[in-house]
Amino acid sequence: MIRIAGVNVDENKRAVIALTAITGVGKSIAKKVLKSVSVGEDERLKNISEQKIEQIRNIVEKENVVEGDLRVQVSNNIRRLKEIGSYRGTRHAKNLPARGQRTKTNARTKRGKKVTVGSGRKKTAEKT
């Protein structure tokens, strides 16, 4: 396994796809990194020399915000929105969608499993 930015990257996958396992690195950044190191997108990481992998590691870690630093940055941004009392901040605090999606029928992922709310009293047993 090859370790880049604290993540074990699968060396049997194509280089572009393998780099996307790192939080903060998508396909476009992965393509730019590989192009700057002059490595083909379709090459497997196991076929790339150790020197090229070291260059990829340096570029990813030094020039991009990835993994733990990125997570801290995102959580700080959300905390700031909550503190200033913005609409998006209140939506985050209430655990609801923050980007204008409808919530009457959808948003199950954000709101959790559906819970039916009844009247609170049990139905009487039917007389037979």
C-alpha positions as CSV (number, residue, x, y, z in Angstrom):
1,M,0.0,0.0,0.0
2,I,1.1,3.5,-0.8
3,R,0.6,6.1,1.9
4,I,-0.2,9.7,0.8
5,A,-1.4,12.4,3.2
6,G,-2.0,9.8,5.9
7,V,-4.3,7.6,3.7
8,N,-3.5,4.2,2.4
9,V,-4.0,4.4,-1.4
10,D,-4.8,1.3,-3.4
11,E,-1.9,0.7,-5.7
12,N,-3.8,-1.7,-8.0
13,K,-6.2,1.1,-9.2
14,R,-5.7,3.7,-11.9
15,A,-3.7,6.6,-10.6
16,V,-6.6,9.1,-11.0
17,I,-9.1,7.0,-9.2
18,A,-6.6,5.9,-6.5
19,L,-5.8,9.6,-5.6
20,T,-9.5,10.4,-5.1
21,A,-9.5,8.2,-2.0
22,I,-7.8,11.2,-0.2
23,T,-10.4,13.6,1.2
24,G,-10.1,16.9,-0.6
25,V,-8.7,15.4,-3.8
26,G,-11.3,14.9,-6.6
27,K,-10.8,13.8,-10.2
28,S,-9.8,17.3,-11.4
29,I,-7.1,17.8,-8.8
30,A,-5.9,14.3,-9.3
31,K,-5.5,14.9,-13.0
32,K,-3.6,18.2,-12.4
33,V,-1.2,16.5,-10.0
34,L,-0.5,13.7,-12.3
35,K,0.0,16.0,-15.3
36,S,2.5,18.1,-13.3
37,V,4.5,15.0,-12.5
38,S,4.1,13.8,-16.1
39,V,2.4,10.5,-15.2
40,G,-0.4,9.1,-17.4
41,E,-3.9,9.0,-15.9
42,D,-4.4,5.3,-16.9
43,E,-1.2,4.1,-15.2
44,R,-1.5,1.9,-12.1
45,L,0.3,3.3,-9.0
46,K,2.3,0.0,-8.6
47,N,3.9,0.7,-12.0
48,I,5.0,4.3,-11.1
49,S,8.5,4.8,-9.8
50,E,9.1,5.6,-6.1
51,Q,10.5,9.0,-7.1
52,K,7.3,10.0,-9.0
53,I,5.2,8.8,-6.1
54,E,7.3,11.0,-3.7
55,Q,6.6,14.0,-6.0
56,I,2.9,13.2,-6.1
57,R,2.9,13.0,-2.2
58,N,4.7,16.4,-1.9
59,I,2.3,18.1,-4.3
60,V,-0.8,16.7,-2.7
61,E,0.3,17.5,0.9
62,K,1.9,20.9,0.3
63,E,-0.3,22.6,-2.3
64,N,-3.8,21.3,-1.3
65,V,-5.8,21.3,1.9
66,V,-6.6,17.6,2.5
67,E,-7.7,15.2,5.1
68,G,-7.6,16.4,8.7
69,D,-6.9,20.1,7.9
70,L,-9.8,20.1,5.4
71,R,-12.2,18.6,8.0
72,V,-11.2,21.2,10.6
73,Q,-11.7,24.0,8.1
74,V,-15.2,22.8,7.2
75,S,-16.3,22.3,10.8
76,N,-14.9,25.8,11.7
77,N,-17.0,27.3,8.8
78,I,-20.1,25.5,10.0
79,R,-19.5,26.7,13.6
80,R,-19.0,30.3,12.4
81,L,-22.3,30.1,10.5
82,K,-24.1,28.9,13.7
83,E,-22.5,31.6,15.9
84,I,-23.5,34.5,13.6
85,G,-27.0,33.1,13.5
86,S,-27.3,32.9,9.7
87,Y,-30.1,31.0,8.0
88,R,-27.6,28.3,6.9
89,G,-26.2,28.1,10.4
90,T,-29.7,27.5,11.9
91,R,-30.4,24.8,9.4
92,H,-27.2,23.0,10.3
93,A,-28.1,23.3,14.0
94,K,-31.5,21.8,13.4
95,N,-30.0,19.1,11.3
96,L,-32.0,20.0,8.2
97,P,-30.9,20.7,4.6
98,A,-29.2,24.0,4.2
99,R,-29.4,24.6,0.5
100,G,-33.1,25.1,-0.2
101,Q,-34.2,21.6,-0.8
102,R,-37.8,20.6,0.0
103,T,-38.4,18.8,3.3
104,K,-42.1,17.9,3.2
105,T,-41.5,14.6,1.4
106,N,-37.7,14.2,0.9
107,A,-34.5,14.8,3.0
108,R,-34.7,11.4,4.6
109,T,-30.9,11.1,4.7
110,K,-30.5,14.3,6.6
111,R,-33.5,13.9,8.9
112,G,-33.2,10.2,9.6
113,K,-35.6,7.3,9.6
114,K,-39.3,8.1,9.2
115,V,-41.2,8.1,12.5
116,T,-45.0,8.2,12.4
117,V,-46.5,10.4,15.0
118,G,-49.9,9.3,16.3
119,S,-52.4,10.7,18.7
120,G,-50.6,9.2,21.7
121,R,-53.4,6.9,22.9
122,K,-53.8,3.3,22.1
123,K,-56.7,2.1,20.0
124,T,-59.4,0.2,21.9
125,A,-59.7,-3.5,21.2
126,E,-62.5,-4.3,18.8
127,K,-65.5,-6.1,20.2
128,T,-66.2,-9.4,18.5
